[in-house]
Amino acid sequence: MHTLNLGILAHIDAGKTSLTERLLHSAGVIDEIGSVDDGSTQTDSLALERQRGITIKSAVVSFAVDDVTVNLIDTPGHPDFIAEVERVLSVLDGAVLVVSAVEGVQAQTRVLMRTLKRLRIPTLVFVNKIDRRGAQYDRVLRDLAEKLSPSIVPMGSAEGLGTREAASVPHTAADGSFTGRLAELLADHDDAFLAAYVDDATTLAYDEIRAELAAQTRRALVHPVYFGSAITGAGVDALVRGIKELLPAAGGDAEGPASGSVFKVERGPAGEKIAYVRMFSGTVRIRDRLRIGQDGEGKVTAVSVFDHGTAVRRPSVAAGQIGKLWGLGDVRIGDAVGDPSAEPPKTTAERQFAPPTLETVVVPSRPADRGALHSALAQLAEQDPLIDLRQDDIRQEISVSLYGEVQKEVVQATLADEFGVDVGFRETTTLCVERPVGSGSAVEIIDQDPNPFLATVGLRVDPAPLDSGVEFRLGVELGSMPYSFFKAVEETVLQTLQQGVRGWRVTDCTVTMTHSGYWPRQSHSHGVFDKSMSSTAGDFRQLTPLVLMSALEQAGTRVHEPLHRFRLELPEDALGPVLPVLARLRAFPRTQATQGAVCVLEGEIPAAEVHALERQLPALTHGEGVLESAFERYEPVVGTIPDRPRTDCNPLDRSEYLLRVVRLR
């Protein structure tokens, strides 16, 4: 049996969970198709998912298509839970992107497809809901070609659109116009195929064209499109054939060194950690000791592998498979696991989507629950590291990062239902970033005032290209001092830049170490080690924030706020009242189009104003306005914006910093 790890992705309400149910039913895994509205689906297993009718956590189920075992990963469609999608991308062999035949390409659809193309993940498109009133064929194909990719391949036509009898009609070898268009498209991407096509297109056999289609789909050069309905089952059989024929099976040598990637962590009934791992090489067995991340280690106590719908206990999990591992107590999402000698898997460790752009302070309803709240949020952070739990010991506050208000409601409900902690929230604020506007440098020399630490550290901060993040470089010889000291400086630089001159996270900069120095390990004549005579990594960790913030202050920073791209559909007669509101909210409409009695505005709006627009929209549009938005980029703040309260020892205030460091020693 071969294995295919398949992701189902979509904008919210496009029908991906319903499609998952239909695929499981078609494969004989379930006897009855569950309903999202009734909360009876296989993958929406959380009580909160069933109550709300949305997917919150990614879920894995499996089914067989002849000799292929498909591990299907259902992902959230709501943009507030995009982090779940991001973690799944690194373990996929292929994807099905679900698009509604009624709404067409939506904001989240574009974000997802752009990422799938960048990662070169082979992707099929399933246009769902052809049985719904308002379903379109030609318009949706135009949408796909214009907004997602010009290299789409319609694999069939649709008839009876908008009725329960709607059906998908697959193209065949006898359809000359289909084979001709397909051959032309494939020739654009492959010189050898182009030469054969130019030589004599009539001699190309249909089997050759299909083989080339499979090859180019697996290289993510073209994207076959299927029309159908998850509710009625129309077109699903054709999609299943496409999944088997066109998407690549998982690779990897089961006899090689064990190497896998953790994309999900959950807690079992007894509170034990369970790691979801995609194996890229080798085999992991019960009682194996595995490397976790860079420095950790753990012993596997139990293994489950997904088979015929759900996870079943097995003695091992092999290359290409997805398994659940018990016993790895220190494991975290994104960790590479495997043999100590194995190369870590080349996964998408870098961030693919924008980080959260909102922040809120979580307040326990009962002050006595403060400790329980921190413990509960720490467990939630294991499952979703991007909530970025922040403890402010000065103000005795706990804050979390969020993608939106729905996520905040889910956090609140989860804390109450699973941990018994009732909470409220302070007003949600926007998470900005700081970018250096110039270059700055600073240095502190060992044994020279005002440096109280046994370390020499010099740092230079320079601006870097947009969206490049933070890069640490060495401008000194690596052998000039112990590697652990360099590592201490690098780690402290990255930690310190979480709070810049204005308190916001600093990004898009290069930090170069320009000076280094230390005192070697020394002891008195009787051989007792004396810390006052010898440098330690702690000296470098404590000095680095002072030097770095001095250099950053000299460079200067500018605060940038997150900007969202929006699409707004509203009745034509509501345009007049809406435009002044958009202006007050600092939104910039870029395009305006009219489709019958509906006006469509597309443009940009600060993330801080999205929620305000959502609240006002029903009254302005008689309840008919539809708003979609997604993060686009960061833009310099116009006007004033408050500094973010600091939660560190404040290296900008040298006296306060040194006092607090001494107290913490």
N, C-alpha and C positions, 0 to 999 in steps of 0.2 A: 504493500500500500504506500502511495505517495501522500504527502501532506501539503496542504495549502492554507496559509494563515491569511485570512481575508477580512478586511475592515469594511464595515457599512457606515458611510458618512453622509450627512445631509444637513440642510437648514432645518430648524425645528418645524414639525408638522408636515414634512414632506412624505412621511410614511415609512421610514426605515425600520422601525420596530415592527410594524405590520408586515413589512417585506421579510424580516427575519422569521416571523411566525409562519409565513407562507412557505418559505424555503424549508423550514423544519418539517412542516406538514407534508410537503411534496416528497421529502426524503424518507417519510415514514417514522420520524423521530417522535412526533406527537400525533395523537388521534384527532384532536380538536384544536382549531385555531383560536388562540387567545385574543382578547380585545384590549387595546390600550385604554379605552374609556372605562371598561369594567375592571381594569387592574388585574387581568388574568394572563398576561404575557409571560414567556419563559425568562426573558432577560431583564425585565423591570421587576426585580425581586425585592427591592427595598420597600418597606411599608410606605415611605414618603413618595417613592416613584409611583406606586399604585394609587395613592391618594391624588397626586397631582397630574397623573397621566403623561409624565415626561421622563426621559432617561437622564439620570443624574450621574451614575457611575458606569464605566464601561463594563461589559459583561461578555463572557466567553461561552459559546455553545458549539457543538460539533455535529456534523452530519456527513454521510458518505455519498459520493457521486461515483458509482462504479468502483474503480480502484483508487480513488482519491478521497482522503479524509480531509474535509474542510473544517478548520477551526474558525468559526465566524465570530468576530468581535463587534458587538453592537455598541456604538458610541453615542454620547449626548449630542443633540442638535442645537440646544440652546447656547447662545454665545457665552453665557455666564459660566459654562462648564467646558470651555475650549481646552483647558489644561488636561482634561481627561483624554481628549482627542490627541493632543500633542504626545502624551506618553505612549499611546498605542502605535503611532506612526513608525517608531523604530523597530517594531517587530513584524511588520506586514510584508507579505509577498505580493499582494495585490489589493485592490480596493474596488468597491462599487459605490459610486456617488449617486445618490437618489435625488431626483429633481421632480417637483410637482408639475404635472401637465397643465394645471390651472394657473398657478402663480409664476411658473417659469423659473429662471435664474434669479436667486435672491442674494441678499448681502453675504450671508454666511457661505452660500454655495461658491461664490467667487473666492472668498478667503481660503476655503478648503481646496479648491481646484488649483489655485495658485501654489499652494504648499505641496500638493501631490505632484505637480509638474516639476517644481524645484527639486524635490527629492527623487524624481524619476521613478515613482511608484506606479506600476502598471494599473490602469484604471478603466473600468467599464462604467458607462452611464446608464442608469435605469430611470426612464421617465414614467413616473407613477401616476395613478389617479386618472387614467384615460376614461374611466367610467363616470367621472364627476362632471357636473354641469360647468361649462366654461373651459373644458379641456381643449387644448390646441395642439396641432401637429407642426405645421409650417412655422408658426411664430416661435415655438419652443426651439426648433432646430436652428432658426436664425439667432435666437438668444444664445444658444450653446456655442455656435460658431463665432459670434461677435464678442461674447463676454467671457467664455471659458477657453476655447481652443478652436482654431480653424480646421484642425486635423480630426474632425469627428466623422464617424462612419455610421450612418443610419443602417441598422441591420434588418429593418423591415418597415412596413407602413402600418397605419392604424385606421380602423374603420368603426363606424358606429360611435364616434366620440361623444361623451356626455351621457351615455345610456348604460344600463346594466349589461347590454349586449355588446359593449365595446370590445373589440378584439385586435390583437396584433397579428399581422400577416408577414411572416418572414420572407425576405428576399431569397431567391434560389439561383442556381446556375443558369436557369432558363431566362432570367431577367437580364437582358443585355445591357440596359442602361445602368443597372446597379453594378454589374461586373466591370463595365467600362469606366464609370466614375471611381470605383474602388481601385482599379489598376492604375489610373492616373494619379490618385492620391498617394498610393504606395510608391510609385516611381519617383515622386518628389523627395523621398527619404532614403532611397537606396540606389547607388549607381549601377550595381549589377542588375538589379531588377529593371532599372530605367533602360539599360542597354538592350535587355531582352524585349522590353515593351516597344522600344523604338524600332528594333530590328523587324519585328512582326508581331503586333499585338494579338493577331488572330490565332497565333500558335500557342499562346499561353493557356494552359489547361486551368480549369477552375480550381482543381486541387492545389496547383502551384500558387494561385492567387490567395487561397485560404491559408496556405502554409506561410506565405509572406505576411499576410495579415496577422497571424499568430506571432510571428517573429517580431514584427514592429510593435504590436501591442505589448509584448513582454519587455520591449526596450522603451516603453512609454512614449513612443513617437506618434501613435494614433490612438483614438479612443472610440471603440465601438459603442453605439447607442441603441438601447432596446426600449420599446414602449410597452406598457402593460398596466396591470392593476394588482396590487397586493391583496386587495379585498376579494376580487373575483377570481384571481389566479391567472388572468389573461396575460400572456407574454412571459410568465415566470419560467416555463419549461425552456423557452429559447434562451433566457438569461442563464439558467443552470448549465445548458450546453455550452454557452459562451464562457462561463467560469471555468469549466473543465478544459475546453479546447484552447482558450486564448491566454489564460493567466498562468504564470510560471509556478511550478511546484517548489516547495522549500528545498534548499540544498543543504550541504553540510555532511561531514564524515562522522558517522556514529562511533567509529573506532578511534577518532582523534582525541586530542586533549579536550576536556570539558570546558565549554565557554558559552555563557548565556547572558541575557539582559533582563533585569527586573522592571516590569512596566506597571505593576500594581501591587499594593500591599493592603491587606485587610486583617482584621482580628477575628479569631475563632470564638466559639461559645465560652471557652475558658480564659479568654483574653490573650491567647497565644498568637504570635505573628504568623501570617501565611503569605508567602511571596509567590506572585505569578511570574513565571520565567519563560522566555522564549529561548530555546537552545539553538545555538548556531553551529556548534561542533561538539563532538563527544557524547558521553552518556553520564548522567548523574544517578547514582544508586543510593538507596537507604544506607546510612552510616558513613557515607563519604564525607570527608572534610573538604570544605570549599573555601577558596579565597573570596572575600566580600569586599567590593570596592578596591581601594589601594592597600589598606592596612588591616582590614578585618578578617575574621575567620569564623566559620561555623560548621556544625555537624548536622547533616540532614537526618531527621528522625522519621519522616514519612513523605511519600510522594503520591500525587494524583495526576493522572493524564486524562485529557478530554477525549471522550469516546462515545459516539452515538448519543449525543445530546448533552451529557453532563460530565463532570469529572469523576473518575473511578480510581480507586486505590491500585497502584501498580508498584512493582519493585524498583522501577527506574523510569527516567524520561530521557529520550535520545534526541540527537540533532534534528532540527526541523519541527519538533513538537513543542507544544505549550503545556507546561505542567505547574502544579501547585506544590511548593516545598515548605515543609515544617522544620523548625529547629534553628533557623537562621535569625537569632534574636536581634542582631544589630543591623539587619538588612534595611535598606532604604530604596525608595523608588529611584530608578536610574542607575543603580549599582550594577557593575559587571560582576558575575559570579563564575567560578570555575576552578580548574586546577591552578595552583600557584605558578606553574611554569607556562600556562596557556596565555596566548595573546588575547586581550580583551576584545569583545566583538566590536566591529566598526558600526556603531549605531548612531542615531541622530541625537547625540548628547547635547548639542547646542539647541538653544531655544528656537522654535519654528514660528511661534505666534507671539504677539505682543504680551508683555507681562501685565498683571492686573493694574488697573489705573485708578482704583478707588481704595479708600482706607476708612476703617471705623474702629472706635473703641468699644469693646465688649464689656458690659457692666452686669454683674450678677444681681439678681433681684434681692437675694439675701446676702449681706456682706460676709456671713460665715461660709458661703460657698466659693470664696475667692480661690482657695487652694484647689478645690475640686474642679473649678472652671479651668484653671491653668492646666491641670492634668488632662482634662477632657479635650481641650484645644490642642494639646501636644499630640494626642492620639489622632485627632483630625488632621494635623499637619503631617503625620506619617503617611496618610492616604492622599494628601494634597499639599505638597511642600510649598506651592506658590501662595498659600494663604499667609506665609511669611509671618509667623507668630512673633510679636515684639513685646517684650516685658519692659515697662518703664518703672524702674525701682524708685525713682525720685517721686513720681506722682502716683505710684501704686496703681498703674493702669496697664491693661492688656489690649493691644490692637491687632487687627488682622487686615490683610490685603484682600480685595475682592474684585471680581469682574463686573458685578452688577447687583441690583437690589434683589433679584430672585435668589441669587446665591446667598445673600444675607438672610433671607427668610428660611432657606434650607439649613443653614448653619444653626439658626435659632431653634428650628424644629428638631434637628438632630440632637442638639445639646439637651433639649427637654425630654425627648423620647428615649434616647439611648443612654444618657448619663444622669438624668434626673436633675439637671441644672437649668433653672429658668433664668433667662438673660434678657436684657434690653440693649439698645445700641445708641451711641451718640450719633449726631448728624454725620452722614457720610461725606468725606472730603476727597478731593482729587489728589492722586499721587503724581507729583511732578518729578522732573529730573533736572540735574544741573549738568551743564557742559562747559568745559574751560573755553575762555575766549582768547587766551594768550598762553604764553609759556612762563613758567616760574620754577625756581630752584631754591633749595635750602640744604644746609649741611650742619651737622653737630659732630664735633671731634671728641674722641675719648679723652678724659682727664683734662678737659678745658672748659671753663665756665662759659655758659650756664648749664652744661650737660652733666646731669647727676648720674648717668648710667655708664656702665663699662662697655661702650659700643661706639663705633663711628658709623654714621649713616648719612649719606647724601642722596637726595632724590631730585629729579627734574620731571615736571609735568608738562606735557605738550598736548594740544588738541589732536584728535584723530578723526578719520572720516565718519560720517553719520552712520549710525547703527553698527559700528564696529565693536562696541563694548569697551572693555578695559584690557589693556595688554601691559604686562610687566616685562621689562627688559633689563639685562645686565650690561652696564657700561664699565664694569671692572672685571678682572680675571676671576674665573670661577674658583680657581685654586687659592685665592688670596685669603680665604678663611673657610672654616668647616661648612659643608653643604647645609647642615641643619640651621645655621644662622641665616643663610640666604633664603631658605624655605620659610623661616620665621618672618623675615621681612616681607616676602611676597604674600604670604597668607594675611599678614596684618594690613598690608596695603589694600587688598581686596575687601577686607572687613571694614577698614576705616572709611573707604569710599562709599559705604552704604549711607553715610551722613556727611554731606559736603559743607561748604561755607554757610549755606542757607538751611542746612538740615536735610536736604533731599539727596537721593542716591545720585552719585556722579557717574557719568557714562561717557563713552566716545572720547577716550583719552589714552595716552601712552605714558606710563610711569617708568623712568629709567633710573637705576641705581648708579650714581656717579662716584660715590666714595664708600669705602668699607674699611673697617679696622676692628681689632679685638685684642684682648689680653689672653694669652694661652692659659690653660689650666695650671694653677700654681698652688703650692702648699708651703707651710712653714717647715722649718728644719726637722721637726719631729714627724713630718709626713701627713699632717691633717689638712685636708682640702679647705681652703679659705675662699669663700664666695667674694669677699671684699677685694680679692686680688685677681679674680678670674672672671672672664666674660661667660655669660650663659645666654641661651635663646631668649630667656625672659627679658634680658637687657634690650635686645633688639626689638622684641614685641612692644616694650613700653616706650622706647625712644621713637620708633617709626611713626606713630600718629602725630607727634609734635613736628617732626621734620616734614611729613607729607602735607599736613594742613597749612604749615607755613608756606610751602611751595605752591599749594593750591590757592591760598589767599593772594599770593603775589601774581599768579596767573590770572586770577579773576574768573568768575563763573557767571553764567546766565541761566535763569530758570526757564524751563520749557514745560508746557502743559500738553497733555494728550489731546489729539484732535481725532474725531470720528468722521468717517464718511457716512452720509445718510441718504436714504431713499424714502420719500414721503408720497403716499397716494392719498388723495383727498377729493371730495366733490368739487367741481369747477367753481361753484358759487362760494366755496369756503376759502378760496385763494386769497381774496382781499383781506379777511380778518387774520389769516395765518402769517402773511408776509411781515407785518409789523412785529409780531411776536418773535419770529425768527431773527429779525434785526436786533431786538432787545436781548435775545439770547446769544448774540454774537455769531449767529449762523451765516454761512455764505452759500446761497443757492447758486449752483454752477449751470445747471441745465433745467429747462422746463419744457414739458411736452404734454399734449392733450390726447387722450385715448377715449373717444366718445364723450361721456359726461364726466370722466375722471381726469384729473390733472396730476401729473407725476413730476415732482421736484427732486433733483439730486444735487447734493452739495456737501459741505463740511460744517461741523459744529463742534465746539469744545466739549470734551467728555463731561466736564462739570455741569453742563447745561442739558444733557440728554434726558435726565430724569425729570427735569422741570418741563421739558417739551412733552414728554409722555403724559404727565399729569394734566397739562392744559389741552392736549389734542382732542379728547372726546367732546368737550364743550365747544371747541372751535369748529369741529367738522360734523356735528350732529351724530357723533359716535361712529362715523364711517371712515375716519382717517386711519391709515396703516403706516407705521413708522418702522423702518429697519435701519440699524446702524452697526458699524464695526470699526475697530481701531484702524486708523490710517497712518499717523505719524505724530511726532512731537513738534510743536511750534513754539517759538519764543513767546513768553507771556507779555501781553500788552497791558500796561497799567501796573497796579501793585498786587502783590500776592504775599500772604504772611509766611514767615519762616516756619519750617516744620520743627516742632519741639524736639530737642535732642534727648536721646536715651543713653548716650555714651558718657564717658568721663570728660567730654568737651575739651579736646586738645587745643581749641582756639583760645581758651583761657588757661595760660600756662600754670598760673598759681593754683587754680582750682583743680586742674588735671593732676599736678604733682601731689597735691594733698589727697585726692581720692585714690591715686595709685598707691601711695604709702599706706592708706587705710586698708586697701584690698590685699596688700602683701601678707 
